[in-house]
Amino acid sequence: MKIIIVGAGVSGLSTYLQLRKVLPAFESHTILVYESQKPREPVPSGTSNPSLSKLADLTDSTTVVGNSIGLAPNSVRLLKYIDPRLYEIFKARGYVSQTYTFKTARGHTLAVTSTGDKRSPEEYTISCPRYGLWKCLHEVVGEDKIKYRKVVDVDLSGAKPVVKFADGGEEDADLVVGADGVRSVVKKAIFGEENERKYAPRYEGFCGVGAFVDVEIPEAITKQKSMVFTFGPTGSFGYCCAAPLPQRKLGWWSNWGTPNVPDRNVVDTEEIRKQLQERHGTWKDPVIQNIIEKMTTDRVYPIWTTPNLPHWGETGAVLLGDAAHTLQATSGQGAGQALEDSVTFSLLLSHYVTKAETSGSDFTVEEGIKLSAKGLYEIRNPRFATIRARARNLYVTNKRVNNIIVEYMFYCFIYLWTNFPIIGKLVVGNVFKEFDEWNAEEQVKEYLENKDH
């Protein structure tokens, strides 16, 4: 079987590693990874990169997106499941954030909650640059396994999918995996004209800015090994340690609501500072004020999501990660859900390929690919839909609030949700427990048993 993975981001490379692990007789299969953007170190703060100044050029596999991620315990465990070396490298390069601290713009601490999953051995959220996870994956996969050619189209009309490149070349495969982000070429091939009419990326009405500053990590983080989230009437602001303490890498981000999509993501640094001061200048946290003073980024990122899709793949192609279900920034689950997709699909495909290769079976690999894509959607889409709905419920934190009563009502909501689990469960469900207890192997096993496959 020949598989082409389009996109060398989190979903693409984790899928490569997982398929390498679980496909029967792996040596008999060919797996190729194509990526349009050549690897580069993150753009230095305050420096524009003209080749990536247009928003349409940015995908989930673009390496210059300067922001931090917090990988939750369940996702950290998935790294170990996919490849123990990946797990060890990632943990060594990130920072173990054992708590989340929730604060108000007026200086009140609403809650400090553990990020631990209460399993043995206990795992905690790991914070790091988005680029850091990408780099760990590249290191474990090996740069020699990634081919830098831009895919511009996928033809699904023939007996096999045909991938077309910007250089005029073509290559067929038994399966094309679309791990190419919110503006997925593979998604466009699957849905055709409906891709732009019904399933084009949608602007969520929010933008984000974030990067890193080289400072001594503040006590607000080190005292309780915390990621800090602050909410106020003009948006939200967060910060965390994004590397081992001696590296002095403080990651920060600010999200806010705005009806208009910026026409470019490169903005003058002083203009960004002015905007940050307008939104957060009166906020009481001195760490936030220090970040605004020292920050040098010139990038602003509008938040796009993928509309609900009727399926994630047919006719020899499947979508994973942001190509299938781009989530909002408020979910904090983008990278984690990409990993879950990769493991779930790989386990399904391994099962069906094994069945197809069983002596005397009239079940074909083509049927197995189709059932794997169908199973992925049926297992994963309900979970994704729940996460997205809950993230949208938190969007009030990014809208300008001009009424002090409304502002304090929201603070009360966060206080009750984080300090009284029974109330939180009634309002938004048992969020953290559901995130940490979801198990891809168990879900796939149960699904196959129910389908009698």
VEXDREN-2710 file (C-alpha; in Angstrom, 1 decimal):
% VEXDREN-2710
k/r/px/py/pz
1/MET/0.0/0.0/0.0
2/LYS/1.2/3.5/-0.9
3/ILE/0.3/6.4/1.4
4/ILE/1.0/10.1/0.7
5/ILE/0.7/12.4/3.7
6/VAL/0.2/16.0/2.8
7/GLY/1.5/18.3/5.5
8/ALA/4.4/17.8/7.9
9/GLY/2.8/19.4/11.0
10/VAL/1.6/17.7/14.1
11/SER/-1.1/15.6/12.6
12/GLY/1.0/14.6/9.5
13/LEU/4.1/13.6/11.3
14/SER/2.4/11.9/14.2
15/THR/0.4/9.9/11.7
16/TYR/3.6/8.8/9.9
17/LEU/5.1/7.6/13.3
18/GLN/1.9/5.8/14.3
19/LEU/1.5/4.1/10.9
20/ARG/5.2/3.0/11.1
21/LYS/4.4/1.5/14.4
22/VAL/1.1/-0.3/13.8
23/LEU/0.8/-1.2/10.1
24/PRO/1.4/-4.9/9.5
25/ALA/4.6/-5.7/7.6
26/PHE/5.5/-2.0/7.5
27/GLU/8.4/-2.6/5.2
28/SER/6.0/-3.7/2.4
29/HIS/4.2/-0.3/2.5
30/THR/5.4/3.1/1.2
31/ILE/4.6/6.2/3.2
32/LEU/5.6/9.6/1.7
33/VAL/5.3/13.0/3.5
34/TYR/5.1/16.2/1.5
35/GLU/5.3/19.7/2.9
36/SER/5.1/23.0/1.1
37/GLN/7.1/25.1/3.6
38/LYS/10.8/24.4/4.1
39/PRO/11.9/24.3/7.7
40/ARG/13.2/27.4/9.3
41/GLU/13.8/28.7/12.8
42/PRO/11.1/31.0/14.1
43/VAL/11.2/34.5/12.7
44/PRO/13.1/36.7/15.1
45/SER/10.7/39.0/17.0
46/GLY/10.1/42.2/15.2
47/THR/11.3/40.9/11.9
48/SER/8.9/40.4/9.0
49/ASN/9.1/37.5/6.6
50/PRO/7.6/38.6/3.3
51/SER/7.1/35.1/2.0
52/LEU/4.6/34.5/4.9
53/SER/3.0/37.9/5.2
54/LYS/-0.2/36.9/3.6
55/LEU/-2.8/35.1/5.8
56/ALA/-3.5/32.5/3.1
57/ASP/0.0/31.3/3.3
58/LEU/-0.3/30.2/6.9
59/THR/-1.1/26.6/7.7
60/ASP/-1.0/24.4/10.8
61/SER/2.4/23.1/9.6
62/THR/4.0/26.5/9.1
63/THR/6.9/26.7/11.5
64/VAL/7.0/30.5/12.1
65/VAL/3.7/30.8/14.1
66/GLY/5.0/32.3/17.3
67/ASN/2.9/31.1/20.2
68/SER/2.9/28.7/23.2
69/ILE/0.9/25.6/23.6
70/GLY/0.0/23.6/26.7
71/LEU/-0.2/19.9/25.9
72/ALA/-2.6/18.3/28.4
73/PRO/-1.8/15.0/30.2
74/ASN/-3.8/12.8/27.8
75/SER/-1.9/14.3/24.9
76/VAL/1.4/13.9/26.6
77/ARG/0.7/10.2/27.2
78/LEU/-0.2/9.9/23.5
79/LEU/3.3/11.1/22.6
80/LYS/4.7/8.3/24.7
81/TYR/2.3/5.8/23.0
82/ILE/3.3/7.0/19.5
83/ASP/7.0/7.0/20.2
84/PRO/8.8/6.9/23.6
85/ARG/11.7/9.0/22.2
86/LEU/9.3/11.7/21.1
87/TYR/7.9/11.8/24.6
88/GLU/11.3/12.1/26.3
89/ILE/12.5/14.8/23.9
90/PHE/9.3/16.8/24.3
91/LYS/9.3/16.7/28.1
92/ALA/13.0/17.6/28.3
93/ARG/12.4/20.7/26.1
94/GLY/9.2/21.9/27.7
95/TYR/8.1/23.1/31.1
96/VAL/5.9/21.0/33.4
97/SER/3.0/23.3/34.3
98/GLN/1.4/21.6/37.3
99/THR/-1.4/24.1/37.8
100/TYR/-3.6/26.6/35.9
101/THR/-4.1/29.9/37.6
102/PHE/-7.2/31.9/36.7
103/LYS/-7.2/35.6/37.4
104/THR/-9.2/38.8/36.7
105/ALA/-8.0/42.0/35.1
106/ARG/-8.7/43.7/38.5
107/GLY/-6.0/41.5/40.2
108/HIS/-8.2/38.9/41.9
109/THR/-7.1/35.2/41.8
110/LEU/-10.2/33.1/41.0
111/ALA/-8.7/29.7/41.2
112/VAL/-5.6/27.5/41.1
113/THR/-6.4/24.1/39.7
114/SER/-4.1/21.1/39.2
115/THR/-3.3/20.0/35.6
116/GLY/-2.5/16.4/36.8
117/ASP/-4.5/13.5/35.5
118/LYS/-4.3/11.6/38.9
119/ARG/-3.1/8.4/37.1
120/SER/0.1/6.5/38.0
121/PRO/2.6/7.8/37.2
122/GLU/0.9/11.2/37.1
123/GLU/1.3/13.4/34.0
124/TYR/0.9/17.2/33.9
125/THR/0.4/19.8/31.2
126/ILE/3.6/20.5/29.3
127/SER/4.0/24.0/28.0
128/CYS/6.3/24.8/25.1
129/PRO/6.5/26.8/21.9
130/ARG/4.2/25.5/19.1
131/TYR/7.4/25.3/17.1
132/GLY/9.0/23.1/19.8
133/LEU/6.5/20.2/19.3
134/TRP/6.9/20.5/15.5
135/LYS/10.7/20.4/15.9
136/CYS/10.5/17.3/18.1
137/LEU/8.4/15.5/15.6
138/HIS/10.8/16.4/12.8
139/GLU/13.7/15.1/14.8
140/VAL/12.1/11.8/15.5
141/VAL/10.7/11.2/12.0
142/GLY/14.0/12.4/10.4
143/GLU/14.3/15.2/7.8
144/ASP/15.2/12.6/5.2
145/LYS/11.6/11.3/5.4
146/ILE/10.1/14.6/4.4
147/LYS/9.9/15.9/0.9
148/TYR/9.5/19.6/0.3
149/ARG/7.2/19.9/-2.7
150/LYS/4.0/22.0/-2.7
151/VAL/0.8/20.0/-3.4
152/VAL/-1.7/22.1/-5.4
153/ASP/-4.4/19.6/-6.1
154/VAL/-5.5/16.0/-5.6
155/ASP/-7.5/14.2/-8.3
156/LEU/-9.9/11.7/-6.8
157/SER/-11.8/10.8/-10.0
158/GLY/-9.7/7.8/-11.1
159/ALA/-9.0/4.3/-9.8
160/LYS/-6.4/5.8/-7.4
161/PRO/-5.9/9.3/-6.0
162/VAL/-3.4/11.4/-7.9
163/VAL/-1.4/14.1/-6.1
164/LYS/-0.4/17.1/-8.3
165/PHE/2.5/19.4/-7.4
166/ALA/3.3/23.0/-8.1
167/ASP/6.3/22.0/-10.1
168/GLY/4.1/20.1/-12.6
169/GLY/4.8/16.6/-11.3
170/GLU/2.2/14.0/-10.4
171/GLU/2.1/10.9/-8.1
172/ASP/-0.5/8.4/-7.4
173/ALA/-1.2/6.5/-4.2
174/ASP/-3.7/4.1/-2.6
175/LEU/-4.4/6.7/0.2
176/VAL/-3.9/10.5/0.6
177/VAL/-3.9/11.8/4.1
178/GLY/-4.8/15.5/4.3
179/ALA/-2.9/16.9/7.2
180/ASP/-2.5/20.3/5.5
181/GLY/-4.3/22.7/7.8
182/VAL/-7.4/24.9/7.7
183/ARG/-6.9/25.8/4.0
184/SER/-6.5/22.1/3.1
185/VAL/-5.9/21.3/-0.6
186/VAL/-7.0/17.7/0.2
187/LYS/-10.3/19.0/1.7
188/LYS/-10.9/21.0/-1.5
189/ALA/-10.4/17.8/-3.6
190/ILE/-12.8/15.8/-1.4
191/PHE/-15.7/18.4/-1.4
192/GLY/-15.1/20.1/-4.8
193/GLU/-17.2/23.1/-5.4
194/GLU/-18.9/22.8/-2.1
195/ASN/-15.6/23.4/-0.4
196/GLU/-15.7/27.1/-1.1
197/ARG/-19.5/27.4/-1.0
198/LYS/-20.2/25.5/2.2
199/TYR/-17.0/24.4/3.9
200/ALA/-14.5/27.2/3.4
201/PRO/-12.7/28.4/6.6
202/ARG/-14.7/30.7/8.7
203/TYR/-13.4/33.7/10.6
204/GLU/-14.5/33.4/14.2
205/GLY/-14.5/37.1/14.9
206/PHE/-11.4/36.9/17.0
207/CYS/-7.7/37.6/16.6
208/GLY/-4.7/36.6/18.7
209/VAL/-1.2/37.9/19.1
210/GLY/1.6/36.2/21.0
211/ALA/5.3/35.4/21.1
212/PHE/8.1/35.1/23.7
213/VAL/10.2/37.4/25.8
214/ASP/13.6/36.7/27.3
215/VAL/13.1/37.5/31.0
216/GLU/13.5/35.8/34.3
217/ILE/10.4/33.6/34.8
218/PRO/8.1/35.4/37.3
219/GLU/7.1/34.0/40.7
220/ALA/3.5/33.9/39.4
221/ILE/4.6/30.9/37.4
222/THR/7.4/29.3/39.5
223/LYS/5.7/29.4/42.9
224/GLN/3.1/26.8/41.8
225/LYS/4.5/25.8/38.4
226/SER/1.5/27.5/36.7
227/MET/0.1/28.6/33.4
228/VAL/-1.7/31.9/34.1
229/PHE/-4.9/33.0/32.4
230/THR/-6.3/36.4/33.0
231/PHE/-9.8/37.5/31.9
232/GLY/-11.1/41.0/31.6
233/PRO/-13.6/43.2/29.8
234/THR/-11.4/43.7/26.7
235/GLY/-10.3/40.1/26.1
236/SER/-7.9/37.6/27.7
237/PHE/-4.2/37.4/28.4
238/GLY/-2.1/34.4/29.2
239/TYR/1.5/33.5/29.9
240/CYS/3.6/30.5/30.8
241/CYS/7.1/29.2/30.9
242/ALA/7.8/27.7/27.5
243/ALA/11.1/25.9/28.2
244/PRO/13.2/24.8/31.1
245/LEU/13.7/27.7/33.6
246/PRO/17.4/28.5/32.7
247/GLN/16.3/29.3/29.1
248/ARG/14.2/32.3/30.3
249/LYS/11.6/31.8/27.7
250/LEU/8.3/33.4/28.8
251/GLY/5.5/32.7/26.3
252/TRP/2.5/35.0/26.2
253/TRP/-0.7/35.5/24.2
254/SER/-3.6/37.9/24.0
255/ASN/-7.0/37.2/22.3
256/TRP/-9.7/39.7/21.6
257/GLY/-12.9/40.1/19.6
258/THR/-13.0/42.1/16.3
259/PRO/-15.5/41.9/13.4
260/ASN/-12.9/42.6/10.7
261/VAL/-10.2/40.3/9.4
262/PRO/-6.8/41.9/9.0
263/ASP/-5.7/41.9/5.4
264/ARG/-2.1/41.1/6.5
265/ASN/-0.7/39.5/9.6
266/VAL/2.5/41.7/9.7
267/VAL/1.8/44.8/11.7
268/ASP/4.2/47.4/13.1
269/THR/5.5/46.3/16.5
270/GLU/4.7/49.7/18.1
271/GLU/1.2/49.5/16.8
272/ILE/0.7/46.1/18.4
273/ARG/2.1/47.5/21.6
274/LYS/-0.3/50.4/21.5
275/GLN/-3.2/47.9/20.9
276/LEU/-2.0/45.8/23.9
277/GLN/-1.9/48.9/26.1
278/GLU/-5.4/49.9/25.0
279/ARG/-6.7/46.4/25.9
280/HIS/-4.6/45.5/28.9
281/GLY/-2.9/48.7/30.1
282/THR/-5.1/49.1/33.2
283/TRP/-4.9/45.4/34.2
284/LYS/-3.4/44.9/37.6
285/ASP/-0.9/42.0/36.9
286/PRO/2.6/43.5/36.7
287/VAL/3.8/40.5/34.7
288/ILE/1.4/41.5/31.9
289/GLN/2.6/45.1/32.0
290/ASN/6.2/43.9/31.8
291/ILE/5.4/41.7/28.8
292/ILE/3.8/44.6/26.9
293/GLU/6.8/46.8/27.6
294/LYS/9.3/44.2/26.4
295/MET/7.5/42.4/23.6
296/THR/8.8/42.9/20.0
297/THR/6.5/40.8/17.9
298/ASP/5.0/42.1/14.6
299/ARG/2.5/39.3/14.0
300/VAL/-1.3/39.2/14.4
301/TYR/-3.3/36.0/13.8
302/PRO/-7.0/35.9/13.0
303/ILE/-8.7/32.8/14.3
304/TRP/-10.2/30.6/11.6
305/THR/-12.2/27.4/12.1
306/THR/-13.5/24.7/9.8
307/PRO/-17.3/24.4/9.4
308/ASN/-19.0/21.1/10.3
309/LEU/-18.2/18.6/7.6
310/PRO/-20.5/15.7/6.7
311/HIS/-17.5/13.3/6.7
312/TRP/-13.7/13.4/6.9
313/GLY/-12.9/11.4/3.8
314/GLU/-14.0/9.1/1.0
315/THR/-12.6/7.7/-2.3
316/GLY/-9.0/7.2/-1.1
317/ALA/-8.5/10.4/0.9
318/VAL/-8.9/11.3/4.6
319/LEU/-8.6/14.5/6.6
320/LEU/-6.9/14.8/10.0
321/GLY/-6.3/17.6/12.4
322/ASP/-7.0/21.2/11.4
323/ALA/-7.9/20.1/7.9
324/ALA/-10.9/18.2/9.4
325/HIS/-11.8/20.3/12.4
326/THR/-9.9/23.5/13.2
327/LEU/-10.7/24.5/16.8
328/GLN/-10.8/27.9/18.4
329/ALA/-7.9/29.2/20.5
330/THR/-10.1/29.0/23.6
331/SER/-10.3/25.2/23.3
332/GLY/-6.6/24.7/24.1
333/GLN/-6.9/21.4/22.3
334/GLY/-5.7/21.9/18.7
335/ALA/-2.5/19.9/18.9
336/GLY/-4.0/17.3/21.3
337/GLN/-6.9/16.6/19.0
338/ALA/-4.6/16.2/16.0
339/LEU/-2.7/13.5/18.0
340/GLU/-5.9/11.7/18.8
341/ASP/-6.9/11.8/15.1
342/SER/-3.6/10.3/14.1
343/VAL/-3.7/7.4/16.6
344/THR/-7.4/6.7/16.0
345/PHE/-7.1/6.5/12.2
346/SER/-3.8/4.6/12.3
347/LEU/-5.3/1.9/14.5
348/LEU/-8.4/1.6/12.3
349/LEU/-6.3/1.4/9.1
350/SER/-4.0/-1.2/10.6
351/HIS/-7.0/-3.4/11.6
352/TYR/-8.6/-3.2/8.2
353/VAL/-5.4/-3.7/6.2
354/THR/-4.6/-6.8/8.3
355/LYS/-8.1/-8.1/7.5
356/ALA/-7.5/-7.4/3.8
357/GLU/-4.2/-9.2/3.8
358/THR/-5.5/-12.3/5.5
359/SER/-5.1/-15.3/3.3
360/GLY/-8.4/-16.2/1.6
361/SER/-10.1/-12.9/2.4
362/ASP/-12.1/-11.2/-0.3
363/PHE/-12.0/-8.0/1.7
364/THR/-9.9/-5.4/-0.2
365/VAL/-7.5/-2.6/1.0
366/GLU/-9.7/-0.1/-0.8
367/GLU/-12.7/-1.2/1.3
368/GLY/-10.4/-1.0/4.4
369/ILE/-9.4/2.6/3.6
370/LYS/-13.0/3.6/3.2
371/LEU/-14.1/2.0/6.4
372/SER/-11.1/3.5/8.3
373/ALA/-12.2/7.1/7.2
374/LYS/-15.8/6.3/8.1
375/GLY/-14.8/5.0/11.5
376/LEU/-12.5/7.9/12.2
377/TYR/-15.4/10.3/11.7
378/GLU/-17.9/8.3/13.7
379/ILE/-15.5/8.0/16.7
380/ARG/-13.9/11.4/16.7
381/ASN/-16.5/13.9/15.4
382/PRO/-18.8/13.7/18.5
383/ARG/-15.7/14.5/20.7
384/PHE/-14.6/17.3/18.5
385/ALA/-18.2/18.8/18.4
386/THR/-18.3/18.8/22.2
387/ILE/-14.9/20.5/22.6
388/ARG/-15.8/23.2/20.0
389/ALA/-19.2/23.9/21.6
390/ARG/-17.5/24.4/25.0
391/ALA/-14.8/26.6/23.6
392/ARG/-17.5/28.8/22.0
393/ASN/-19.1/29.1/25.4
394/LEU/-15.9/30.8/26.6
395/TYR/-15.9/33.4/23.8
396/VAL/-17.5/36.0/26.1
397/THR/-14.0/36.3/27.6
398/ASN/-12.8/37.8/24.3
399/LYS/-15.6/40.3/23.7
400/ARG/-15.4/43.9/25.0
401/VAL/-17.7/44.2/28.1
402/ASN/-18.8/47.7/29.0
403/ASN/-21.0/46.7/31.9
404/ILE/-19.3/46.1/35.3
405/ILE/-22.2/43.8/36.4
406/VAL/-21.7/41.6/33.3
407/GLU/-18.0/41.6/33.9
408/TYR/-18.4/40.4/37.5
409/MET/-21.0/37.8/36.5
410/PHE/-18.5/36.3/34.2
411/TYR/-15.8/36.3/37.0
412/CYS/-18.4/34.5/39.2
413/PHE/-19.0/31.9/36.5
414/ILE/-15.3/31.1/36.3
415/TYR/-15.0/31.0/40.1
416/LEU/-17.9/28.6/40.4
417/TRP/-16.8/26.5/37.5
418/THR/-13.2/26.0/38.8
419/ASN/-13.9/25.8/42.5
420/PHE/-17.1/23.7/42.6
421/PRO/-16.9/20.7/40.3
422/ILE/-20.6/19.9/40.7
423/ILE/-21.6/23.3/39.4
424/GLY/-19.0/23.2/36.7
425/LYS/-20.2/19.8/35.5
426/LEU/-23.8/21.1/35.3
427/VAL/-22.7/24.1/33.2
428/VAL/-20.0/22.8/30.9
429/GLY/-19.6/19.1/31.7
430/ASN/-16.7/17.4/33.4
431/VAL/-14.3/19.0/31.0
432/PHE/-10.9/18.1/32.4
433/LYS/-11.8/14.5/33.3
434/GLU/-13.3/13.9/29.8
435/PHE/-10.1/15.3/28.1
436/ASP/-7.8/13.2/30.2
437/GLU/-9.7/9.9/30.2
438/TRP/-10.4/9.6/26.5
439/ASN/-8.5/6.6/25.2
440/ALA/-8.0/6.0/21.5
441/GLU/-7.3/2.3/21.8
442/GLU/-10.4/1.7/23.9
443/GLN/-12.5/3.8/21.6
444/VAL/-11.4/1.9/18.5
445/LYS/-11.8/-1.5/20.1
446/GLU/-15.3/-0.7/21.2
447/TYR/-16.2/0.7/17.8
448/LEU/-15.0/-2.4/15.9
449/GLU/-16.8/-4.7/18.4
450/ASN/-20.0/-2.8/17.9
451/LYS/-19.6/-2.9/14.1
452/ASP/-18.7/-6.6/14.2
453/HIS/-15.6/-5.8/12.1
END
